[in-house]
Amino acid sequence: MKILIANDIDESLWLRKDGRTWSQRVFWFADEGDLVILSDHPDEDFLRHVCGLRGIDPTRVAVRVCPPGRRNGNRLIAPDALLDPNFIADIAVGIGAGPEIVSLFPSAMVSEFAARIGLGSRPEGSEFLAQGGSELANSKATFRALAGGAGVATAPGAVCRSKDEAVHAMEALIGDGHDVMVKMAHRGAGVGNELVLNTGSTAPANIGARHHYRLDAGPDAIGRYWEERWLWASAEGRYPVVVEQVLNVRQSLYVELLIGDASCDLRGVGVLSYAGGRITCETLGLAEIPEPQARKAVDDATRLADVYRAMGYRGYFCADAVMTDDMHVLFTEVNARTTTGSHLHEFLDVQAKAVTRENDIVVRQYADSPDWSVRSTEQFLTGLANAGLTYSAASGTGIFMAIPAFPEQSSGSFLYVIACNEQEEEEYLRKLDELFRSIPDQG
């Protein structure tokens, strides 16, 4: 038996306003007889969809909803909700001997939850998490220090703990003619990244940065930039800031491992595509990366994972990297938590070491289009079924939902996966667009 906790990143690091949709990817990890803890009631259509794809009876997956948190209600699992004494007492009854604890994010509250229901030091790495280890493991500043110590290449730059240090680091890069990426220690999906451009530079579209800033040609432009942006970049002075050179990126990729007490096991690899500073799709496998660079990425990511294992971290570990125009592999950050691809590698059993596609099947994950008018999981799944596009395990092709739709959000609320012959992908995308662009807005 497993107890699966559908928590989001700790609000002490940064706060997603509403994690109810994204957290339901937890069902991809659930088996019959497991208990899933959510912040709110699940999307029943999505639960049936995932269980159907995995051959699981949804009625045999128990779901419990935390009491509302004081600040976040049912939007997120907060410590005061998960650790509510009455909720803890209720969960502790009848859990049997030694259930495994699985969480989407390695939070200190998960370690405390395990102790309060009587599981002692479970899960693995609890002692590390209990002392705030998730902040350390997920910090982009810590990553640069550990990568440097492990001999894993990163973009030229520095970790800065004051405005003066940040000015110095940026002046060195700008002075050499480079544009600069400023990174918050804790944010995701490019939200905490700002591209700082020299006068006359053009912003590259294939990197993850939600914010852009163009330096003026006047004196002390860099000093003025940091007077304006230091508090944002440092989260009101709480964390150091990364300042690094913008690279000429050919491809962005990742290597995901599972870190345990005894080993670091490869679980998945993939390529990330960007447009306008946002991820547009995720391709499972490294067929788009030449074999020598793919092998180096896996080797260096494993070396990094071994360092984090020695530090005390246990759990999912995803190392992000880029392949530059001159074919070098440099790492950009790590995510010590489950990602939006962790469950896909589990479900599709993608061979992480492979760098060629089996049977020429390409697997990509997309966000729903802003041009669509999908308002519910049921609407999307029914549309797929009527059009004959639903994923088939027998053929290994078709479309399925990876994260459910969120009716309160107009677009970008859910993720779906296309598995097909590469030559057929454009036709799949065209059919989806025709199918859902034509549905009238029910909201």
C-alpha positions as CSV (number, residue, x, y, z in Angstrom):
1,M,0.0,0.0,0.0
2,K,1.1,3.6,-0.7
3,I,-0.1,6.8,0.7
4,L,0.2,9.4,-2.1
5,I,0.2,13.1,-1.2
6,A,-0.8,15.4,-4.0
7,N,1.1,18.4,-2.7
8,D,2.5,21.3,-4.7
9,I,5.8,23.1,-4.1
10,D,6.1,24.6,-0.6
11,E,4.7,28.1,-0.3
12,S,7.9,29.0,1.7
13,L,9.8,28.7,-1.7
14,W,7.1,30.0,-4.1
15,L,3.4,29.7,-4.3
16,R,1.3,28.4,-7.1
17,K,-2.1,30.2,-6.7
18,D,-4.1,27.0,-7.4
19,G,-2.6,23.6,-7.6
20,R,-5.7,21.5,-7.8
21,T,-5.3,20.6,-11.4
22,W,-1.6,20.0,-11.6
23,S,-1.6,17.9,-8.4
24,Q,-4.0,15.4,-9.9
25,R,-1.1,13.9,-11.9
26,V,-0.6,11.9,-8.7
27,F,-3.2,9.4,-10.0
28,W,-0.6,8.2,-12.5
29,F,1.4,6.8,-9.6
30,A,-1.5,5.2,-7.8
31,D,-2.3,1.5,-7.8
32,E,-5.3,-0.5,-6.5
33,G,-5.4,-0.4,-2.7
34,D,-3.6,2.9,-2.4
35,L,-4.7,6.0,-0.6
36,V,-4.5,9.4,-2.4
37,I,-4.6,12.6,-0.4
38,L,-5.8,15.7,-2.3
39,S,-6.6,19.3,-1.3
40,D,-10.0,19.1,-3.0
41,H,-12.3,16.6,-4.7
42,P,-10.8,15.0,-7.8
43,D,-12.0,15.3,-11.4
44,E,-13.8,12.0,-11.6
45,D,-13.6,11.9,-15.4
46,F,-9.8,12.3,-15.2
47,L,-9.6,9.6,-12.5
48,R,-11.5,7.2,-14.6
49,H,-9.5,8.1,-17.7
50,V,-6.1,7.5,-16.0
51,C,-7.3,4.3,-14.3
52,G,-8.7,3.0,-17.6
53,L,-5.4,3.6,-19.4
54,R,-3.5,1.8,-16.7
55,G,-6.0,-1.1,-16.2
56,I,-6.9,-0.1,-12.7
57,D,-10.3,-0.2,-11.0
58,P,-10.9,3.5,-9.9
59,T,-13.2,2.3,-7.1
60,R,-10.2,0.6,-5.5
61,V,-8.2,3.8,-5.3
62,A,-9.2,5.5,-2.0
63,V,-9.3,9.3,-2.1
64,R,-9.2,11.5,1.0
65,V,-9.6,15.3,1.0
66,C,-7.6,17.4,3.5
67,P,-9.5,20.0,5.5
68,P,-9.2,23.5,4.1
69,G,-6.0,25.4,4.9
70,R,-6.3,28.7,6.7
71,R,-4.7,30.7,3.9
72,N,-5.3,28.6,0.8
73,G,-8.6,26.9,1.4
74,N,-8.8,23.8,-0.8
75,R,-6.5,25.2,-3.6
76,L,-3.4,23.6,-2.1
77,I,-2.3,21.1,0.5
78,A,-0.7,23.3,3.2
79,P,0.9,22.1,6.4
80,D,-2.0,23.2,8.6
81,A,-4.3,21.1,6.4
82,L,-2.2,17.9,6.1
83,L,-1.2,18.0,9.8
84,D,-4.6,18.7,11.2
85,P,-4.9,16.5,14.3
86,N,-8.3,15.1,13.4
87,F,-7.3,14.4,9.9
88,I,-4.1,12.7,11.1
89,A,-6.0,10.6,13.6
90,D,-8.5,9.5,10.9
91,I,-5.7,8.6,8.4
92,A,-3.7,6.7,11.0
93,V,-6.6,4.3,11.7
94,G,-6.3,1.1,9.7
95,I,-3.3,2.0,7.5
96,G,-1.6,-1.3,8.4
97,A,2.1,-1.9,8.8
98,G,4.6,0.3,6.9
99,P,2.8,1.9,4.0
100,E,5.1,3.7,1.6
101,I,4.7,7.5,1.5
102,V,4.9,9.1,-1.9
103,S,4.6,12.9,-2.5
104,L,4.8,15.1,-5.5
105,F,7.1,17.5,-3.7
106,P,9.7,16.6,-1.0
107,S,8.3,18.8,1.7
108,A,9.2,18.9,5.4
109,M,5.5,18.6,6.1
110,V,5.5,15.1,4.4
111,S,8.2,14.0,6.8
112,E,6.2,15.3,9.8
113,F,3.0,13.6,8.4
114,A,4.8,10.3,8.3
115,A,6.0,10.6,11.8
116,R,2.6,11.7,13.1
117,I,0.8,8.7,11.7
118,G,3.4,6.5,13.3
119,L,5.7,5.6,10.5
120,G,8.9,7.0,12.1
121,S,11.6,7.9,9.7
122,R,9.7,7.0,6.5
123,P,10.0,8.0,3.7
124,E,13.6,7.7,2.7
125,G,15.5,11.0,3.3
126,S,13.0,12.2,5.9
127,E,15.8,13.5,8.2
128,F,17.1,15.6,5.3
129,L,13.6,17.0,4.5
130,A,12.8,17.6,8.1
131,Q,15.6,20.1,8.3
132,G,14.6,22.1,5.3
133,G,16.4,20.0,2.8
134,S,13.9,20.6,0.0
135,E,15.0,24.3,-0.2
136,L,18.6,23.2,-0.5
137,A,18.0,20.5,-3.1
138,N,15.8,22.8,-5.3
139,S,17.9,25.9,-5.2
140,K,19.4,27.0,-8.4
141,A,22.3,28.6,-6.4
142,T,23.0,25.3,-4.6
143,F,22.9,23.5,-8.0
144,R,25.7,25.7,-9.4
145,A,27.9,25.1,-6.4
146,L,27.4,21.4,-6.5
147,A,27.8,21.2,-10.3
148,G,31.0,23.1,-10.0
149,G,32.3,20.7,-7.4
150,A,31.3,17.7,-9.4
151,G,33.0,18.9,-12.6
152,V,29.6,19.3,-14.5
153,A,29.6,22.1,-16.9
154,T,27.2,25.1,-16.5
155,A,26.8,28.4,-18.2
156,P,29.5,31.0,-17.3
157,G,28.2,33.1,-14.4
158,A,28.0,33.5,-10.7
159,V,25.8,33.1,-7.6
160,C,25.3,36.5,-6.1
161,R,24.2,37.3,-2.5
162,S,24.2,41.1,-2.7
163,K,23.5,43.9,-5.3
164,D,27.2,44.7,-5.5
165,E,28.0,41.1,-6.3
166,A,25.2,41.0,-8.9
167,V,26.5,44.3,-10.5
168,H,30.0,42.9,-10.7
169,A,28.9,39.6,-12.3
170,M,26.6,41.3,-14.8
171,E,29.3,43.9,-15.8
172,A,31.7,41.1,-16.6
173,L,29.3,39.3,-18.9
174,I,27.9,42.4,-20.5
175,G,31.5,43.8,-20.9
176,D,32.4,40.6,-22.9
177,G,29.4,41.2,-25.2
178,H,27.0,38.7,-23.8
179,D,23.4,39.0,-22.9
180,V,22.5,37.8,-19.4
181,M,20.0,35.5,-17.7
182,V,19.0,36.5,-14.2
183,K,17.5,33.6,-12.2
184,M,15.6,33.5,-8.9
185,A,16.8,30.6,-6.8
186,H,13.3,29.3,-6.6
187,R,10.7,29.5,-9.4
188,G,9.7,27.1,-12.2
189,A,8.8,27.0,-15.9
190,G,10.9,30.2,-16.6
191,V,8.7,32.4,-14.4
192,G,11.7,33.2,-12.2
193,N,14.0,33.9,-15.2
194,E,14.7,37.4,-16.7
195,L,16.5,37.9,-19.9
196,V,18.6,41.1,-19.7
197,L,19.6,42.3,-23.2
198,N,22.3,44.6,-24.4
199,T,21.3,47.5,-26.6
200,G,20.7,46.1,-30.1
201,S,20.4,42.4,-29.0
202,T,17.5,40.3,-30.1
203,A,15.8,38.0,-27.5
204,P,16.2,34.3,-28.4
205,A,12.8,32.5,-28.5
206,N,14.1,29.0,-27.6
207,I,15.0,29.6,-23.9
208,G,12.8,29.7,-20.8
209,A,12.4,33.3,-19.6
210,R,9.1,34.9,-18.9
211,H,10.6,38.4,-18.3
212,H,12.7,40.6,-20.5
213,Y,14.6,43.7,-19.8
214,R,16.7,45.8,-22.2
215,L,19.5,47.8,-20.8
216,D,19.8,51.4,-21.9
217,A,22.9,53.0,-23.2
218,G,23.3,55.5,-20.4
219,P,25.9,55.4,-17.6
220,D,25.4,53.0,-14.7
221,A,22.6,51.1,-16.6
222,I,23.5,47.9,-14.8
223,G,23.5,49.6,-11.4
224,R,20.0,51.0,-12.1
225,Y,18.8,47.6,-13.2
226,W,19.7,46.0,-9.9
227,E,18.3,48.9,-7.9
228,E,15.0,48.1,-9.6
229,R,15.1,44.3,-9.8
230,W,17.2,43.0,-6.8
231,L,14.2,42.6,-4.4
232,W,12.3,40.7,-7.1
233,A,15.2,38.5,-8.0
234,S,16.2,37.7,-4.4
235,A,12.6,37.2,-3.2
236,E,12.8,40.2,-0.9
237,G,16.4,39.4,0.0
238,R,15.6,35.8,1.2
239,Y,17.7,33.9,-1.4
240,P,20.8,34.4,-3.6
241,V,20.5,35.2,-7.2
242,V,22.1,33.5,-10.2
243,V,23.6,35.7,-13.0
244,E,24.8,33.8,-16.0
245,Q,25.6,34.1,-19.7
246,V,22.8,33.6,-22.3
247,L,23.9,30.6,-24.4
248,N,23.3,29.9,-28.1
249,V,21.0,27.0,-27.6
250,R,20.3,24.4,-30.2
251,Q,18.2,22.0,-28.0
252,S,17.0,21.9,-24.4
253,L,16.9,18.5,-22.7
254,Y,16.4,16.8,-19.4
255,V,17.5,13.6,-17.6
256,E,15.4,12.3,-14.8
257,L,16.5,9.8,-12.2
258,L,15.1,8.3,-9.0
259,I,17.5,8.7,-6.1
260,G,17.4,6.0,-3.4
261,D,19.5,5.0,-0.5
262,A,21.7,2.7,-2.6
263,S,21.6,4.1,-6.1
264,C,20.5,6.6,-8.6
265,D,18.3,4.9,-11.3
266,L,17.7,6.4,-14.7
267,R,13.9,6.9,-15.2
268,G,13.4,9.1,-18.3
269,V,14.9,11.6,-20.8
270,G,13.4,14.1,-23.1
271,V,13.7,17.3,-25.1
272,L,11.9,20.6,-24.3
273,S,10.8,23.0,-27.0
274,Y,10.3,26.7,-26.3
275,A,8.6,29.6,-28.0
276,G,8.3,33.1,-26.5
277,G,10.0,32.0,-23.3
278,R,7.5,29.2,-22.6
279,I,7.6,25.5,-23.0
280,T,5.5,24.5,-26.0
281,C,6.0,20.8,-25.9
282,E,7.9,18.0,-24.3
283,T,9.3,15.1,-26.4
284,L,10.0,11.9,-24.6
285,G,13.4,10.3,-25.5
286,L,16.6,11.9,-26.9
287,A,16.3,10.9,-30.5
288,E,16.7,14.6,-31.4
289,I,20.1,14.8,-29.6
290,P,23.2,13.2,-31.2
291,E,24.3,10.1,-29.4
292,P,27.6,11.5,-28.0
293,Q,25.8,14.5,-26.5
294,A,22.9,12.3,-25.2
295,R,25.3,10.0,-23.5
296,K,27.3,12.8,-21.9
297,A,24.0,14.4,-20.6
298,V,23.0,11.1,-19.0
299,D,26.5,10.6,-17.5
300,D,26.8,14.1,-16.1
301,A,23.2,14.0,-14.7
302,T,24.0,10.8,-13.0
303,R,27.1,12.3,-11.5
304,L,25.0,15.2,-10.2
305,A,22.4,12.8,-8.8
306,D,25.2,11.0,-6.8
307,V,26.2,14.3,-5.2
308,Y,22.6,15.0,-4.2
309,R,22.2,11.4,-2.9
310,A,25.4,12.0,-0.7
311,M,23.9,15.2,0.5
312,G,20.8,13.3,1.8
313,Y,18.2,13.9,-0.8
314,R,15.9,11.0,-1.9
315,G,13.3,10.9,-4.6
316,Y,12.7,12.1,-8.1
317,F,15.5,14.2,-9.6
318,C,15.5,16.0,-12.9
319,A,18.5,17.7,-14.4
320,D,17.9,20.2,-17.1
321,A,20.6,20.9,-19.7
322,V,21.1,22.5,-23.1
323,M,23.1,21.5,-26.2
324,T,24.7,24.7,-27.7
325,D,25.2,25.5,-31.3
326,D,28.8,24.2,-31.0
327,M,27.5,20.9,-29.6
328,H,28.5,21.3,-26.0
329,V,26.2,20.1,-23.2
330,L,25.8,22.5,-20.2
331,F,23.5,22.1,-17.3
332,T,21.1,24.9,-16.2
333,E,19.3,23.7,-13.1
334,V,17.9,20.6,-11.3
335,N,14.4,19.9,-9.9
336,A,14.4,17.7,-6.9
337,R,10.7,16.7,-7.2
338,T,8.3,15.0,-9.6
339,T,7.9,16.8,-12.9
340,T,5.3,17.0,-15.6
341,G,7.1,14.1,-17.3
342,S,7.7,11.8,-14.4
343,H,4.5,9.9,-14.7
344,L,4.6,9.7,-18.5
345,H,7.9,7.8,-18.3
346,E,6.3,5.5,-15.7
347,F,3.2,4.9,-17.8
348,L,4.8,4.6,-21.3
349,D,7.8,2.7,-20.1
350,V,10.1,4.8,-22.2
351,Q,13.6,3.3,-22.2
352,A,15.6,6.2,-20.7
353,K,18.9,5.0,-22.2
354,A,17.6,4.8,-25.7
355,V,18.4,7.6,-28.1
356,T,16.4,6.2,-31.0
357,R,12.6,5.8,-31.3
358,E,11.2,2.4,-31.3
359,N,9.0,1.7,-34.3
360,D,9.3,5.4,-35.2
361,I,6.7,6.4,-32.6
362,V,7.1,9.9,-31.3
363,V,5.6,10.9,-27.9
364,R,5.0,14.5,-27.2
365,Q,3.2,16.4,-24.4
366,Y,1.4,19.7,-25.2
367,A,-0.6,22.3,-23.3
368,D,-4.1,23.0,-24.7
369,S,-4.3,25.8,-27.2
370,P,-5.5,29.3,-26.4
371,D,-7.7,29.0,-29.5
372,W,-9.7,26.1,-28.1
373,S,-12.8,26.4,-26.0
374,V,-12.5,23.3,-24.0
375,R,-13.9,23.8,-20.5
376,S,-13.9,20.3,-18.9
377,T,-12.1,17.0,-19.0
378,E,-15.3,15.3,-20.1
379,Q,-15.6,17.6,-23.1
380,F,-12.0,16.9,-24.3
381,L,-12.2,13.1,-23.7
382,T,-15.6,12.8,-25.4
383,G,-14.3,14.8,-28.4
384,L,-11.4,12.4,-28.7
385,A,-13.5,9.3,-28.5
386,N,-16.0,10.6,-31.1
387,A,-13.2,11.4,-33.5
388,G,-11.4,8.1,-32.9
389,L,-8.3,9.7,-31.5
390,T,-8.2,8.1,-28.1
391,Y,-4.9,6.4,-27.1
392,S,-4.8,2.7,-27.7
393,A,-2.4,0.5,-25.6
394,A,-2.5,-2.1,-28.3
395,S,-1.1,0.1,-31.0
396,G,0.8,2.5,-28.7
397,T,-0.7,5.4,-30.6
398,G,-3.4,8.1,-30.0
399,I,-4.1,10.9,-27.5
400,F,-4.6,11.0,-23.8
401,M,-4.8,13.6,-21.1
402,A,-1.9,13.9,-18.7
403,I,-3.4,16.6,-16.4
404,P,-7.2,17.4,-16.2
405,A,-8.9,20.5,-17.5
406,F,-9.6,23.4,-15.1
407,P,-13.0,25.0,-15.8
408,E,-12.0,28.2,-14.1
409,Q,-9.1,28.8,-16.5
410,S,-9.7,29.7,-20.1
411,S,-6.6,28.1,-21.6
412,G,-3.4,26.4,-20.7
413,S,-5.1,24.5,-17.9
414,F,-4.4,21.0,-19.0
415,L,-1.8,18.8,-20.7
416,Y,-2.3,16.1,-23.3
417,V,-0.1,13.6,-25.0
418,I,0.1,12.5,-28.6
419,A,1.8,9.2,-29.4
420,C,2.0,8.5,-33.2
421,N,4.2,8.0,-36.2
422,E,6.1,11.3,-36.7
423,Q,4.8,11.7,-40.2
424,E,1.2,11.6,-38.8
425,E,1.7,14.2,-36.0
426,E,0.7,17.3,-38.0
427,E,-2.5,15.5,-39.0
428,Y,-3.2,14.7,-35.3
429,L,-2.7,18.4,-34.4
430,R,-4.9,19.6,-37.3
431,K,-7.7,17.3,-36.2
432,L,-7.5,18.5,-32.6
433,D,-7.6,22.1,-33.7
434,E,-10.6,21.5,-36.0
435,L,-12.4,19.5,-33.3
436,F,-12.0,21.9,-30.4
437,R,-11.8,25.3,-32.0
438,S,-15.4,24.7,-33.3
439,I,-16.9,23.8,-29.9
440,P,-18.9,26.8,-28.7
441,D,-17.8,28.4,-25.4
442,Q,-20.0,27.0,-22.6
443,G,-18.5,29.3,-20.0
